[in-house]
């Protein structure tokens, strides 16, 4: 998140037109990434030629079924990539959504559990609701947050779905048992919401020393990683109940952090200093020394999502772009100091300068850039589409213009724009297995988008737009 103090020194951030170029390439031209993605989401080459003539993509499901019955692939069945190709024809991007819930406060966070059985939504006014997806979206847990400051900034479910951690603009992350039988969870009244202290100084806590903007469980559930406004990354050992690592990672607020893969050794971070950094916990030479830096964003990073392979990830930026990164192309220049081009611009209440929309940094290390959505007023989130149903062929993001955007990760083309909400869509999440996408907005609405199996969709009543001024 940005703070006014970051913008008052115009001498630190200047705009020099000679340092930037105008042409921004669309889509991904990286051969390795393209090949891997096609292997995960394209049909077998023999299934493409079921009908005589030139092979065409996409192949229709009827053609693929014929090819399977005739055993053109030699397997006698569909491969995972064949299945992803079929399922990609049935994306949850058509028709109108149905409303899951409506609250009077803004929705800041929304996410499915790893198995898709639970859905978590974090609201500004101290509520976190967990819905049981398999039981008709009934409320499984209604959590009243403790020590809330401004809003719930992030939540994360443990891999076994027993515990939930939530953060706010304070140096304490709270953990609550979501597997208990209690439906109404009032902090330290009906249930204990244990506070995990990220600051050893009690006075600092009382003085709002820093806030935590992003928090994630490790794959084994033993650690959580957090990004904070004191320019640092924290790793907390849940078994030892203490901090195991603090990294002075960036020169500005760290808005996003995540583990790169199941090992938990590599961490990605993104900051308002415009940089994404890669941290390898196995080979720290000096404290705060990154394994590498990825440059390309012209403004701060709002979110990061890993592809889960320890190699690729995407980041959303205040320069109104999503970028795709390959950490094998990162720079060792850890002392790189980017300069802001518009010292007075503040994304929280100003439009992005039109002349900057097609500008590119010459030493941009990203392998693809995706544009069309807007990243203003709040930390908009972006994700890869599910591996099971799409082979991660798409990326999707919320947007300040009240929509959800879906892009083809290879071509860079906009696949869909989902319009329903009346305020910024800060977060959205795709079900890991079903053609279902859920969007959450500052209008207090949680909307569920599904592929229409009967051609009929429930059209909710559109809400009247309300103008607000939010700062985070």
C-alpha positions in Angstrom: 0.0 0.0 0.0 1.1 3.5 -0.6 1.4 6.3 1.9 1.6 10.0 1.4 5.1 10.1 2.8 6.3 8.1 -0.2 5.4 10.9 -2.6 6.7 14.1 -1.1 10.3 13.9 -2.3 10.2 14.8 -6.0 14.0 14.7 -6.1 14.0 11.0 -5.5 11.6 10.2 -8.3 11.9 12.0 -11.6 10.6 11.5 -15.1 13.2 11.3 -17.9 11.6 10.4 -21.2 14.8 9.2 -22.7 14.9 6.3 -20.3 11.6 4.8 -21.5 10.3 3.4 -24.8 6.8 3.4 -26.2 6.1 0.0 -27.7 4.7 -2.6 -25.2 4.5 -6.1 -26.7 1.3 -8.1 -26.1 1.3 -11.7 -25.0 4.2 -14.1 -24.3 7.0 -14.7 -26.8 9.0 -16.9 -24.4 9.5 -20.3 -26.1 9.8 -22.3 -22.9 6.7 -20.9 -21.2 4.7 -21.2 -24.4 5.7 -24.9 -24.8 5.0 -25.8 -21.2 1.5 -24.1 -21.4 0.6 -25.8 -24.6 1.6 -29.2 -23.2 -0.7 -28.6 -20.3 -3.7 -27.2 -22.2 -3.5 -28.4 -25.9 -5.0 -31.7 -27.3 -2.8 -34.5 -28.6 -1.5 -33.8 -32.1 -3.4 -36.8 -33.5 -6.7 -35.6 -32.1 -6.3 -32.4 -34.0 -6.5 -34.3 -37.3 -9.6 -36.4 -36.8 -11.3 -34.5 -39.6 -9.3 -34.5 -42.9 -7.7 -31.2 -43.8 -5.7 -28.6 -41.9 -5.7 -29.0 -38.1 -7.5 -26.2 -36.2 -7.4 -25.0 -32.6 -9.6 -25.2 -30.7 -10.7 -28.7 -31.5 -14.4 -29.3 -30.9 -15.3 -31.8 -28.1 -17.2 -33.9 -30.7 -14.0 -34.3 -32.7 -12.0 -35.2 -29.6 -14.6 -37.8 -28.5 -14.3 -39.3 -32.0 -10.6 -39.4 -31.8 -10.7 -41.0 -28.3 -13.1 -43.7 -29.5 -10.8 -44.4 -32.5 -7.8 -44.3 -30.2 -5.9 -41.8 -32.3 -3.6 -40.9 -29.5 -2.7 -44.5 -28.8 -3.7 -44.1 -25.1 -7.4 -45.1 -25.3 -8.3 -42.2 -23.1 -7.9 -38.4 -22.7 -4.7 -37.1 -21.2 -4.7 -34.3 -18.7 -4.0 -31.8 -21.4 -6.8 -33.2 -23.5 -9.2 -32.7 -20.6 -8.0 -29.2 -20.0 -8.6 -28.4 -23.7 -12.2 -29.6 -23.4 -12.9 -27.9 -20.1 -11.4 -24.6 -21.4 -14.4 -24.5 -23.8 -16.7 -24.1 -20.8 -15.3 -21.1 -18.9 -17.5 -19.3 -16.3 -17.6 -16.1 -18.4 -21.1 -16.1 -19.8 -24.4 -14.8 -18.6 -25.2 -13.0 -15.4 -23.9 -14.1 -12.0 -25.9 -15.2 -8.9 -25.4 -13.4 -5.6 -23.8 -15.4 -2.8 -24.0 -12.8 -0.2 -24.5 -9.0 0.3 -23.1 -7.0 3.2 -23.1 -3.4 4.1 -19.3 -3.1 4.1 -16.7 -3.6 1.4 -15.3 -7.0 0.5 -11.5 -7.0 0.5 -10.5 -10.6 0.3 -12.0 -13.8 -1.2 -10.6 -17.2 -1.8 -11.4 -20.9 -2.2 -9.7 -23.5 -0.2 -7.3 -25.8 -2.1 -10.0 -28.5 -2.5 -12.8 -26.0 -3.3 -15.0 -27.1 -0.5 -14.8 -23.8 1.4 -14.8 -20.2 0.4 -13.5 -17.3 2.6 -14.6 -13.7 2.3 -13.1 -10.9 4.4 -15.2 -7.7 4.9 -14.0 -4.3 6.0 -16.2 -4.1 9.1 -14.6 -6.9 11.1 -16.4 -9.9 9.5 -14.8 -12.9 7.9 -17.3 -15.4 6.5 -16.5 -19.0 5.5 -19.0 -20.6 3.2 -19.5 -24.3 2.7 -19.5 -24.6 -1.1 -20.7 -28.3 -1.1 -23.6 -27.5 1.1 -25.3 -24.8 -1.0 -23.0 -22.0 0.2 -24.3 -22.1 3.7 -22.3 -20.1 6.2 -19.9 -22.5 7.9 -18.2 -19.9 10.1 -18.9 -16.2 10.8 -15.8 -14.8 12.4 -15.8 -11.4 14.1 -12.2 -10.2 13.9 -10.1 -9.0 16.7 -8.1 -5.7 16.9 -9.2 -4.6 13.4 -7.5 -1.5 12.1 -9.2 0.0 9.0 -9.9 -3.4 7.3 -9.0 -7.0 7.0 -6.1 -6.9 4.6 -5.6 -10.6 3.9 -6.7 -14.1 5.0 -5.2 -17.6 4.4 -6.5 -21.1 5.1 -4.2 -23.8 6.3 -3.8 -26.7 3.8 -5.8 -29.0 6.0 -8.5 -26.3 6.3 -8.4 -26.4 10.1 -7.1 -22.9 10.7 -7.5 -19.5 9.3 -5.1 -16.6 9.7 -6.1 -13.0 9.1 -4.2 -9.8 9.1 -5.0 -6.1 9.5 -3.0 -2.9 9.5 -1.2 -3.9 12.7 1.9 -6.0 13.5 -0.3 -8.9 14.8 -1.7 -11.8 12.7 -4.6 -13.7 14.4 -5.2 -17.4 14.0 -8.6 -19.1 14.6 -9.8 -22.7 14.6 -12.3 -22.9 11.7 -12.8 -26.7 12.3 -14.6 -26.2 15.5 -18.4 -26.6 15.8 -19.0 -23.0 16.8 -20.6 -21.1 13.9 -20.5 -17.6 15.5 -16.8 -16.9 16.3 -16.4 -13.8 18.4 -12.8 -13.2 19.1 -11.8 -14.2 22.7 -15.5 -14.5 23.6 -16.8 -17.7 22.0 -13.4 -18.7 20.7 -9.8 -17.9 21.2 -8.3 -15.9 18.4 -4.6 -16.3 19.2 -2.4 -13.3 18.3 0.9 -14.0 16.5 3.1 -11.1 17.3 5.3 -9.9 14.5 6.7 -7.0 16.6 8.7 -7.7 19.8 8.1 -4.1 21.0 4.7 -3.6 22.7 5.0 0.1 22.4 5.4 -0.2 18.7 2.2 -2.2 18.5 0.3 0.5 20.4 1.8 3.2 18.1 0.7 1.4 14.9 4.3 0.8 14.0 3.4 -1.2 10.9 0.7 -3.1 9.2 0.6 -6.5 7.4 -0.8 -6.4 3.9 -0.3 -10.0 2.8 -0.1 -13.3 4.6 0.2 -16.9 3.3 0.4 -20.4 4.7 3.2 -22.7 3.5 2.2 -25.9 1.8 3.0 -28.0 4.8 1.1 -25.6 7.1 4.0 -25.2 9.5 4.9 -21.6 8.6 3.3 -18.4 7.4 4.9 -15.6 5.4 3.8 -12.0 5.7 4.5 -8.7 3.9 4.5 -5.5 5.9 4.5 -1.7 5.7 7.9 -1.6 7.4 9.5 -2.7 4.1 10.1 -6.2 5.4 9.1 -9.9 5.0 8.4 -12.0 8.0 8.4 -15.8 8.3 6.6 -17.2 11.4 7.1 -20.7 12.7 3.7 -21.9 14.0 5.1 -24.9 15.8 7.7 -22.9 17.8 5.2 -20.0 18.0 7.8 -17.4 17.2 9.3 -15.5 14.3 12.0 -17.5 12.5 13.0 -14.8 10.0 12.7 -11.1 9.3 14.1 -9.8 6.0 14.5 -6.0 5.4 13.5 -6.7 1.8 12.5 -3.5 0.1 12.7 0.3 0.2 9.0 0.8 0.5 5.8 -1.0 1.6 5.8 -4.7 0.8 2.3 -5.3 -0.6 2.6 -8.9 -1.7 4.4 -12.1 -0.8 4.0 -15.8 -1.4 5.9 -19.1 -1.4 7.1 -20.1 -4.9 6.4 -23.8 -4.6 5.8 -26.7 -2.2 9.3 -26.7 -0.8 8.9 -23.3 1.0 12.5 -22.4 0.3 11.9 -19.7 -2.3 9.8 -16.6 -1.6 8.5 -14.0 -4.0 7.8 -10.4 -2.9 6.5 -7.2 -4.5 6.7 -3.7 -3.2 5.8 -0.1 -3.8 9.5 0.4 -4.8 8.3 -1.1 -8.2 10.4 -4.3 -7.8 9.7 -8.0 -7.5 12.4 -9.9 -5.6 13.2 -13.6 -5.2 14.5 -14.9 -1.9 16.2 -18.2 -1.4 16.2 -19.2 2.2 18.9 -21.9 1.6 21.6 -19.5 0.6 21.4 -16.2 2.5 24.8 -14.6 2.2 23.9 -11.5 4.1 20.7 -10.4 5.8 18.4 -8.8 3.3 20.3 -10.1 0.3 17.9 -11.2 -2.4 18.7 -14.0 -4.8 17.7 -11.7 -7.6 15.6 -8.7 -8.7 12.9 -8.5 -11.4 12.5 -5.0 -12.9 9.8 -3.9 -15.3 6.9 -2.3 -13.4 6.8 1.5 -13.6 4.8 1.8 -10.3 4.3 -0.2 -7.2 3.2 -3.9 -7.2 -0.2 -4.7 -5.6 -0.2 -8.6 -5.7 1.8 -11.7 -6.7 0.6 -15.1 -7.7 3.0 -18.1 -8.2 2.4 -20.7 -10.8 3.5 -23.2 -8.3 6.5 -24.5 -10.2 9.2 -22.5 -8.6 9.9 -20.7 -11.9 7.0 -18.5 -13.1 4.8 -15.9 -11.4 2.6 -12.9 -12.2 2.4 -9.5 -10.6 -0.3 -6.8 -10.7 1.0 -3.2 -10.8 -0.2 0.3 -10.3 1.1 1.0 -13.8 -2.1 -0.7 -14.9 -0.4 -3.9 -16.1 0.1 -7.5 -15.1 3.5 -8.9 -15.8 4.7 -12.5 -16.2 8.1 -13.4 -14.9 10.6 -16.2 -15.3 13.0 -16.2 -12.3 15.8 -17.6 -14.5 15.8 -14.2 -16.2 16.2 -12.2 -12.9 18.9 -9.7 -12.4 21.7 -10.0 -9.8 21.7 -6.2 -9.5 20.1 -6.1 -6.1 21.0 -2.5 -5.6 18.9 -1.3 -8.5 17.0 1.8 -7.5 14.0 2.7 -9.7 12.8 6.2 -10.0 9.2 7.3 -10.1 8.1 9.1 -13.3 5.3 11.1 -11.7 6.2 12.2 -8.3 2.8 13.7 -7.5 0.6 10.9 -8.8 -1.2 8.9 -6.1 -3.1 5.8 -7.3 -5.6 6.1 -4.4 -7.5 9.1 -5.8 -5.9 10.0 -9.1 -6.3 8.6 -12.6 -3.2 7.0 -14.2 -1.6 9.5 -16.7 -2.8 8.7 -20.2 0.7 9.3 -21.7 2.2 6.6 -19.5 -0.1 3.7 -20.5 2.1 2.4 -23.3 5.4 3.2 -21.9 7.9 0.4 -21.3 11.1 0.3 -19.2 14.1 -0.6 -21.5 15.5 -3.0 -19.0 12.1 -4.7 -18.4 12.9 -8.3 -17.5 9.3 -9.6 -17.7 8.4 -12.1 -20.4 4.8 -10.8 -21.0 2.6 -7.9 -20.2 -1.2 -7.8 -20.0 -3.2 -4.6 -20.1 -6.9 -3.5 -20.2 -7.9 -3.5 -16.5 -7.3 -0.7 -14.1 -5.4 -0.8 -10.8 -6.5 2.2 -8.7 -7.8 3.0 -5.2 -6.8 -0.4 -3.7 -4.5 -3.4 -4.0 -6.2 -5.2 -6.9 -5.4 -8.9 -7.1 -4.6 -11.3 -10.0 -4.2 -15.0 -10.4 -3.4 -17.9 -12.8 -6.5 -19.9 -13.8 -6.7 -23.5 -12.2 -4.3 -26.1 -13.4 -6.9 -28.9 -13.3 -9.5 -27.4 -15.6 -7.5 -24.9 -17.8 -3.8 -26.0 -17.5 -3.2 -22.4 -16.3 -3.9 -21.1 -19.8 -5.5 -17.9 -18.5 -4.8 -15.2 -16.0 -7.6 -13.1 -14.4 -7.8 -10.0 -12.3 -10.2 -7.7 -10.6 -10.4 -4.1 -11.7 -11.3 -0.6 -10.4 -13.9 -0.3 -13.2 -16.0 -2.8 -11.3 -15.2 -5.7 -13.6 -13.2 -9.0 -13.8 -10.8 -9.4 -16.7 -9.7 -12.7 -18.1 -6.6 -12.8 -20.5 -5.1 -15.6 -22.6 -1.7 -16.0 -21.1 0.0 -16.8 -24.4 -1.6 -14.3 -26.8 -2.3 -11.6 -24.3 -5.8 -11.2 -25.7 -8.7 -10.4 -23.5 -10.9 -13.5 -23.3 -13.7 -12.0 -21.2 -14.8 -9.0 -19.2 -17.3 -9.8 -16.5 -19.5 -6.8 -15.7 -21.9 -6.8 -12.7 -20.5 -4.9 -9.7 -20.9 -1.2 -9.0 -17.6 -0.6 -7.2 -14.0 -1.8 -7.6 -13.5 -5.6 -7.6 -10.5 -6.0 -5.3 -10.4 -9.8 -5.3 -11.8 -12.7 -7.3 -11.1 -16.4 -7.3 -11.6 -19.4 -9.7 -12.8 -22.7 -8.3 -9.9 -25.2 -8.5 -12.0 -27.9 -10.3 -15.4 -26.5 -11.4 -16.2 -23.8 -14.1 -17.0 -21.3 -11.4 -15.5 -17.9 -10.6 -16.4 -15.7 -7.6 -15.9 -12.0 -7.6 -16.0 -9.7 -4.5 -16.4 -6.0 -4.6 -16.5 -2.8 -2.5 -20.2 -2.7 -3.2 -20.4 -5.5 -0.5 -21.5 -8.1 -3.1 -20.1 -11.6 -3.6 -21.1 -12.8 -7.0 -20.8 -16.3 -8.4 -20.1 -16.8 -12.2 -20.7 -20.3 -13.6 -20.9 -21.8 -17.0 -24.7 -21.9 -17.8 -25.6 -25.6 -18.1 -29.2 -24.9 -19.0 -28.9 -21.6 -20.9 -30.7 -19.7 -18.1 -29.0 -17.5 -15.6 -30.4 -15.7 -12.6 -30.1 -11.9 -13.2 -29.6 -10.2 -9.9 -30.9 -6.6 -9.4 -28.1 -4.2 -10.2 -27.2 -1.9 -7.3 -27.1 1.9 -7.4 -23.5 3.2 -7.6 -22.3 4.8 -4.5 -19.3 7.0 -4.5 -16.8 6.5 -1.7 -13.3 7.7 -1.0 -11.0 4.9 0.3 -7.4 5.1 1.0 -6.3 1.5 0.9 
